[in-house]
């Protein structure tokens, strides 16, 4: 069964809530369940949910309003939500009532949050990307040019400036304010040199991390049970204010096709990477990107290799899988590991 293909609104929302519970986010799960009650009410947000024409899980529809509600709390506009976020209310009926009241009072302000999927910008996912680069280093060389698809605010585009502890394998800048140390499961990744010489990204709606109001909106998408994610976001904001990531506004397929035509430096591997992005792309865009990468892969050489790192949702298991392809020599997808949705843990299965 393709879990992300579920069209039934209630089933999809309950599936999203179950996913939150599996990822240690019971408060977020309870707020998603509370949205089910909105469908029987008179708010515009409730009607939007009830009449959703897409696939709720694939579109991450329940997390859109969840982000808007959290933003209201973080911005000081809705202090009533503190009772839920701080655990003083955990009875689902009471949560339903409070969410219903808050949505009714902020209906028109919350409605635009349905217009686009969550922009999670989770630096914890860079742990999987770095592990992938360590693995690639011994196969196609240690110098990399990174191209991030769906980069949003560019939190992962800045991954070269972070410090990593991957089960004792230390990589990156020792003095970085961004410290990434996931709970590591399985053997460590290989110890190898990694030199990221250039990185850039694209997004249909890039976000400026240096703008305080924009950054607050991003924090709204962070699940409130996860203080480590807030710490990582603060570190990313601080780094962006020193030197913003290079993220351009562009259609993903157009951008990938264009980037693959640019001259490539000898001895530098070009790497396309993305995390929890693929499900939001239309089929035509996925096909174009795949064709462009495979075509470019046929022309790749040992001096100018190409790789594709994805950390995306398995549509049958709802787990997040680290998969790599590279050219020349590794065109078949290799499953290297699985990871928590926000990088809390990494399960390395490649030895």
C-alpha positions in Angstrom: 0.0 0.0 0.0 1.2 3.5 -0.9 0.6 5.4 2.4 1.2 8.8 0.8 -1.5 8.0 -1.8 -4.3 8.0 0.8 -7.1 10.4 -0.4 -9.5 10.0 2.6 -9.1 13.2 4.7 -9.7 11.6 8.1 -7.5 8.6 7.3 -4.7 10.8 6.1 -4.8 13.0 9.1 -4.8 10.1 11.5 -1.9 8.7 9.6 0.0 11.9 10.1 -0.8 11.9 13.8 0.5 8.3 14.1 3.7 9.4 12.3 4.1 12.2 14.9 3.7 9.7 17.7 6.3 7.4 16.2 8.6 10.4 16.1 8.2 11.4 19.8 5.8 14.2 19.1 2.5 13.5 21.1 1.6 17.2 21.4 1.8 17.7 17.7 -0.2 14.5 17.1 -3.0 15.8 19.5 -3.2 19.0 17.6 -3.6 17.2 14.3 -6.3 15.0 15.8 -8.0 18.2 17.0 -8.2 19.4 13.4 -10.6 16.6 12.6 -13.2 18.2 14.7 -12.8 21.4 12.7 -14.4 19.7 9.7 -17.8 19.7 11.4 -17.6 23.4 12.3 -18.1 26.7 10.5 -14.6 28.1 10.2 -12.9 28.6 6.8 -10.0 26.5 8.0 -12.3 23.6 8.9 -13.9 23.9 5.5 -10.5 24.0 3.8 -9.6 20.7 5.6 -12.9 19.0 4.7 -12.7 20.0 1.1 -9.0 19.3 0.5 -8.7 18.0 -3.0 -5.2 16.6 -2.8 -3.7 13.7 -0.8 -3.4 14.8 2.9 -0.3 12.8 3.7 1.6 13.5 0.5 0.7 17.2 0.8 1.5 17.3 4.6 -1.8 19.1 4.9 -2.3 18.6 8.6 1.2 20.1 9.4 0.3 23.3 7.5 -2.3 24.4 10.1 -0.2 23.0 12.9 2.6 25.3 11.8 0.2 28.3 11.8 -1.0 27.6 15.3 2.5 27.3 16.6 3.4 30.6 14.9 0.5 32.3 16.7 1.9 31.1 20.0 5.6 32.0 19.3 4.6 35.5 18.1 2.7 36.1 21.3 -0.6 36.4 19.5 -2.2 33.3 21.2 -1.0 32.6 24.7 -3.8 30.2 25.3 -1.9 27.6 23.4 0.7 27.4 26.1 -1.5 25.0 28.0 -1.2 22.5 25.2 2.4 23.1 24.2 3.6 23.0 27.9 1.6 19.9 28.7 -0.9 21.3 31.1 -3.8 20.1 28.9 -3.5 16.6 27.5 -7.1 15.5 27.4 -8.0 15.2 23.7 -11.6 16.6 24.1 -10.2 19.7 25.9 -7.5 20.1 23.2 -10.2 19.9 20.5 -12.2 22.6 22.3 -9.2 25.0 22.7 -7.9 24.5 19.1 -11.5 25.1 17.9 -11.7 28.4 19.8 -8.3 29.5 18.6 -9.0 28.7 15.0 -12.4 30.5 15.2 -10.6 33.7 16.6 -7.8 33.6 14.0 -9.6 32.0 11.1 -8.5 34.4 8.3 -5.0 34.7 9.6 -4.5 30.9 9.7 -6.1 30.2 6.3 -3.1 31.2 4.2 -1.0 28.5 6.0 -2.7 26.0 3.8 -1.3 27.5 0.7 2.1 25.8 0.8 3.7 22.7 2.4 5.8 23.0 5.6 9.3 24.3 5.2 11.0 22.4 8.0 14.6 23.4 7.3 15.9 20.8 9.6 19.7 20.9 10.0 19.6 17.5 11.6 19.1 16.0 8.2 22.6 17.1 7.3 23.9 14.2 9.3 22.6 11.8 6.7 23.9 14.0 3.9 27.4 14.1 5.5 27.4 10.4 6.0 26.5 10.0 2.3 29.5 12.2 1.4 31.8 10.2 3.6 30.7 7.1 1.8 31.1 8.7 -1.6 34.5 10.1 -0.8 36.1 6.7 -1.2 34.4 6.1 -4.5 34.4 9.3 -6.5 36.7 11.6 -4.6 36.6 13.9 -1.6 35.8 17.3 -3.2 32.2 18.1 -3.7 29.9 20.8 -5.3 26.5 20.6 -3.6 23.2 21.4 -5.3 20.2 21.3 -3.0 16.8 20.9 -4.5 13.9 22.4 -2.5 16.4 24.2 -0.2 13.8 26.6 1.3 15.9 28.8 3.7 19.1 27.0 2.9 19.7 25.5 6.3 21.1 22.3 4.8 22.8 24.2 2.0 25.1 25.6 4.7 26.1 22.1 5.9 29.8 22.7 5.1 29.8 25.1 8.1 28.6 22.6 10.7 30.3 20.2 13.0 29.3 16.5 13.0 29.8 13.6 15.4 28.6 10.6 13.6 29.2 7.7 16.0 32.7 9.0 16.8 33.5 10.1 13.2 34.1 13.8 13.6 33.7 16.0 10.6 33.5 19.7 9.9 34.4 22.9 11.7 35.4 22.4 15.3 34.3 25.9 16.3 30.9 25.9 14.6 27.8 26.8 16.7 25.9 24.1 14.9 26.7 20.8 16.6 25.1 17.8 15.0 25.3 14.5 16.9 22.4 12.2 16.1 21.7 9.0 18.0 23.6 6.6 15.8 22.4 3.1 15.1 24.6 0.5 13.4 28.2 0.8 12.4 29.8 4.2 11.9 30.1 5.7 8.4 33.5 5.4 6.8 36.2 7.8 7.9 37.2 9.8 4.9 38.1 13.3 3.9 35.2 15.6 2.8 35.8 19.0 1.2 32.7 20.9 0.2 34.1 23.5 -2.2 30.8 25.1 -3.3 27.1 24.8 -2.4 23.9 26.4 -3.7 20.2 25.6 -3.7 16.9 26.5 -5.2 13.3 26.8 -4.0 10.0 27.9 -5.4 9.6 30.2 -2.4 13.1 30.8 -0.8 13.1 32.2 2.7 15.5 34.8 4.1 16.8 33.4 7.4 18.1 36.8 8.4 14.6 38.4 8.6 13.3 38.0 12.1 9.6 37.7 11.2 10.4 35.1 8.5 12.6 33.1 10.9 9.7 33.1 13.4 7.4 31.7 10.8 10.0 28.9 10.1 10.1 28.2 13.9 6.3 27.6 13.7 6.9 24.5 11.7 9.2 23.1 14.4 7.4 20.5 16.6 7.2 22.0 20.1 8.3 18.8 21.8 11.8 19.1 20.3 13.9 21.8 21.9 17.1 20.5 20.1 15.5 21.6 16.8 15.0 25.1 18.1 18.6 25.2 19.1 19.7 24.1 15.7 17.5 26.7 14.1 19.0 29.4 16.2 22.5 28.3 15.2 21.5 28.3 11.5 20.1 31.8 11.8 23.3 33.0 13.4 25.4 31.5 10.7 23.1 32.9 8.0 23.4 36.4 9.4 27.2 36.1 9.1 27.1 34.7 5.5 23.7 33.9 3.9 23.4 30.6 2.0 23.1 30.9 -1.8 19.5 29.9 -2.6 17.7 31.2 -5.7 14.0 31.3 -6.6 13.4 28.7 -9.4 11.4 25.8 -10.5 13.2 22.7 -9.4 13.3 20.9 -12.7 14.4 24.0 -14.6 17.1 24.6 -12.1 18.5 21.1 -12.0 18.6 21.0 -15.8 20.3 24.3 -15.9 22.9 23.5 -13.2 23.9 20.3 -15.0 24.9 22.3 -18.1 27.4 24.5 -16.1 31.1 23.8 -16.5 32.3 21.3 -13.8 35.7 21.7 -12.2 38.1 18.7 -12.6 38.4 16.7 -9.5 35.1 18.0 -8.0 32.1 15.7 -7.8 28.8 17.4 -8.5 26.1 16.3 -6.1 22.3 16.8 -6.3 20.8 16.4 -2.8 17.3 16.8 -1.3 15.3 15.8 1.8 11.6 15.4 2.2 11.0 17.3 -1.0 10.3 14.6 -3.7 6.7 14.0 -2.5 5.8 17.6 -3.2 7.0 17.7 -6.8 4.6 17.0 -9.7 5.2 13.8 -11.7 6.4 15.8 -14.7 9.1 17.5 -12.6 10.3 14.2 -11.1 10.6 12.7 -14.6 12.5 15.7 -15.9 15.0 15.7 -13.0 15.5 11.9 -13.3 16.1 12.1 -17.1 18.4 15.0 -16.7 20.5 13.3 -14.0 20.7 10.0 -15.9 21.7 11.8 -19.1 24.4 13.7 -17.2 25.5 10.6 -15.5 26.2 8.9 -18.9 28.6 11.8 -19.6 30.3 11.7 -16.1 33.9 10.8 -15.9 36.3 9.9 -13.0 37.6 13.5 -13.2 34.0 14.9 -13.3 31.8 12.5 -11.4 28.1 13.0 -10.5 26.1 11.8 -7.5 22.5 12.0 -6.3 21.8 11.9 -2.6 18.2 11.7 -1.4 16.6 11.4 2.0 13.0 10.8 1.2 9.9 9.1 2.4 9.4 5.4 1.5 5.8 5.6 0.3 5.0 2.1 1.6 6.6 2.2 5.0 6.6 6.0 5.8 10.2 5.7 6.8 12.9 8.1 5.5 15.6 6.4 3.5 19.0 7.6 2.5 19.6 6.5 -1.1 22.6 7.3 -3.3 23.3 6.9 -7.0 26.6 8.0 -8.6 28.3 8.0 -11.9 30.4 6.5 -13.2 30.2 3.2 -11.5 27.2 3.4 -9.2 24.1 4.1 -11.2 21.9 1.6 -9.3 20.3 3.1 -6.2 22.1 2.1 -3.0 20.2 2.2 0.3 22.7 3.3 2.9 20.4 4.0 5.9 17.3 5.3 7.4 16.8 8.4 9.6 14.4 10.1 11.9 12.3 12.7 10.1 14.2 15.5 11.8 17.6 13.9 12.3 17.3 12.8 15.9 18.7 9.4 14.9 20.4 7.8 11.9 20.4 4.0 11.3 23.4 3.2 9.1 22.9 -0.1 7.3 25.8 0.1 4.8 29.1 -1.5 5.9 
